[in-house]
């Protein structure tokens, strides 16, 4: 599986990414690449700058120095589809489920038939077809988060960035939505960067885990997760990887 991954072309290249806020150095000269269609999780100690890291990738912040390249050119929200899923549910309450899913596609001024086809595809994949005319307040929290995840994947993003999207969920809902994301990722072939403080979640989801150090954050290590799917939390190899990554975060 990893040999196949290593043959994929580079989709995202981060070169010497550095971010300062006045005199506070948060991210220090970070470099890495992400292959096309890869699922990467980013972990690290609390307060190490994971969200700052994500905001630089989303272009919400400009780096103090360094570059973010997509397909070899500087990332630009006007040229590239950069889609985001954040911690808090963010469905538009005045739009129905299908209108929420279509929103970003309409902003991009895609053909109406293309929009209809993509929305129907995501509705089927996410199990939201029975609720297509419902409003977010009529749905459960997990269903509302499925709208957000589906809306992001519907964009066919060059890069999908997810910032602890299940932090507010109980364990059962987390497991369910993690499986939904894996299914969508496989179906769409999107490139995903997923920020989490939950090591078990990272090992369950990722093909590769980037471990950040404490501030000023650098990449301490990259860990390949070469486990078959669906993954089993109780298997020896899974537990071994989870323990190893946890130890890498605990000791500096």
LOVO-174257 format. One record per residue (C-alpha): x, y, z. Coordinates in steps of 0.001 Angstrom, whole numbers, padded with zeros to 6 digits, always signed. Layout:
BEGIN
XYZ/...
***
This chain:
BEGIN
+000000+000000+000000/+002771+002468+000937/+004744+001642-002216/+001696+002643-004290/+001354+005864-002264/+005005+006779-002827/+004481+006635-006620/+001785+009325-006519/+002731+012787-007730/+003294+015614-005268/+000154+017712-004810/+001204+020069-001997/+004677+021319-001142/+005390+023347+001991/+008785+025058+001886/+010432+026614+004961/+007093+027781+006394/+007661+030213+009273/+005147+032298+011221/+005806+034997+013808/+003279+037129+015689/+005380+040158+016648/+008248+038573+018618/+006497+035238+019177/+007826+032533+016859/+005025+029961+016464/+006111+027884+013443/+009790+027513+012662/+010967+026593+009163/+008560+023723+008402/+008970+021778+005147/+007089+018731+003859/+005217+017401+000833/+001822+015737+000433/+001070+013312-002395/-002037+013619-004541/-004937+011904-002782/-003006+011396+000460/-004641+011552+003906/-002272+013237+006392/-002963+013862+010081/-001079+016489+012109/-000635+016002+015860/+001337+017718+018588/+001225+019014+022142/-001542+021392+023211/-000749+024964+022182/+002036+023991+019780/+000503+025914+016872/-001553+023262+015042/-004393+025704+014265/-001927+028416+013191/-000379+025804+010921/-003794+025065+009418/-004650+028750+009008/-001452+029217+007013/-002431+026320+004763/-005905+027818+004290/-004287+031179+003477/-006228+032858+006292/-002771+033906+007519/+000169+034889+005376/+003481+033282+006376/+006289+035405+007768/+008463+033496+005321/+008269+030342+003228/+005878+029042+000594/+002853+026799+000130/+002678+025367-003385/-000182+023422-004972/+000683+021646-008217/+003949+023587-008242/+002484+027106-008032/+001786+029331-004980/-001517+028449-003314/-004181+031009-004148/-007838+030707-003079/-008782+032376-006374/-007029+029666-008397/-007313+026618-006142/-010187+024967-004323/-009161+025126-000665/-011980+023618+001401/-012226+023712+005201/-014048+021857+007957/-013718+023357+011435/-014661+022253+014974/-017983+024020+015251/-020922+023040+013012/-021158+025752+010377/-024073+024840+008128/-025985+027870+006900/-029199+027742+008972/-031332+029505+006340/-030455+026931+003633/-031734+023371+003240/-029329+020425+003226/-029099+020355-000578/-028751+024155-000744/-025896+023981+001785/-024136+021369-000345/-024600+023451-003491/-023528+026763-001928/-019787+026663-002694/-020391+025255-006163/-022747+028125-006973/-020166+030644-005736/-017720+029048-008186/-020379+029523-010900/-020305+025907-012027/-022833+024649-014564/-026230+023908-012991/-026195+020289-014193/-022728+019763-012682/-023939+021212-009388/-027023+018992-009398/-024948+015889-010153/-022375+016601-007432/-024991+017438-004815/-026935+014252-005539/-023715+012223-005366/-022792+013651-001943/-026351+013242-000645/-026148+009542-001523/-022644+009069-000118/-023476+010788+003177/-026880+009150+003633/-028569+012558+003559/-031035+011947+000707/-034072+011635+003029/-033177+015028+004543/-032378+017004+001395/-035231+019500+002032/-034594+019739+005795/-032924+022693+007497/-029906+022176+009796/-031891+022854+012986/-034141+019898+012114/-031187+017478+012141/-028959+015875+014780/-025514+017344+015494/-023823+014482+013641/-026066+014955+010600/-025316+018670+010572/-021588+017905+010640/-022135+015508+007736/-023497+018488+005767/-020268+020416+006440/-018067+017472+005496/-020137+016770+002379/-020096+020439+001377/-016295+020465+001559/-015876+017256-000463/-018427+018448-003058/-015952+021160-004046/-013522+018494-005334/-010906+020466-003409/-007237+020671-004352/-006669+020532-000607/-009193+019759+002141/-008215+021037+005595/-009984+019716+008682/-009403+021215+012137/-010530+018784+014862/-013983+018462+013275/-015159+015884+015826/-013887+017581+018991/-017451+018258+020200/-018710+014723+019468/-019103+011736+021769/-017083+008610+020977/-019842+006768+019092/-020477+009739+016778/-016729+010220+016242/-016309+006626+015068/-019274+006970+012733/-018080+010241+011182/-014487+009024+010882/-015756+006143+008749/-017852+008595+006702/-014769+010711+005976/-012693+007694+004935/-015484+006610+002585/-015766+010081+001046/-011989+010430+000730/-011766+007108-001117/-014690+007985-003396/-013464+011469-004314/-009678+011017-004253/-009257+014305-002365/-006043+015342-000630/-006717+015790+003090/-004836+017423+005971/-006542+016630+009275/-005558+018342+012543/-006302+016392+015720/-005159+016070+019327/-006594+012538+019417/-003762+010092+018605/-006120+007140+018190/-008086+009132+015616/-004878+009986+013737/-003787+006335+013537/-007289+005294+012454/-007551+007865+009653/-004114+008676+008300/-001747+007270+005744/+000914+009445+007371/+001109+011357+010657/+003172+014545+011072/+004246+015109+014684/+004867+018750+015642/+007162+019784+018497/+006240+022325+021126/+006463+026027+020222/+008247+027186+018172/+006879+024207+016241/+008936+022127+013862/+008118+018726+012391/+009667+016276+014833/+008863+013152+012845/+006733+011700+010054/+005156+008305+010811/+003721+006149+008005/+000574+004237+008956/+000704+001148+006767/-002311-000688+008195/-005137-002288+006197/-008623-000758+006292/-010969-000958+008053/-008570-000556+010969/-009016-002313+014268/-008339-000291+017440/-007578-003518+019326/-004936-004927+016964/-001357-005129+018207/+000070-003033+015342/-002542-000294+015854/-001837-000101+019600/+001917-000068+018957/+001667+002900+016572/-000688+004794+018894/+001682+004264+021839/+004738+005295+019824/+003189+008554+018573/+001860+009370+022061/+005354+008894+023496/+006847+011138+020832/+004482+013911+021892/+004978+013398+025640/+008790+013564+025717/+010907+016400+024404/
***
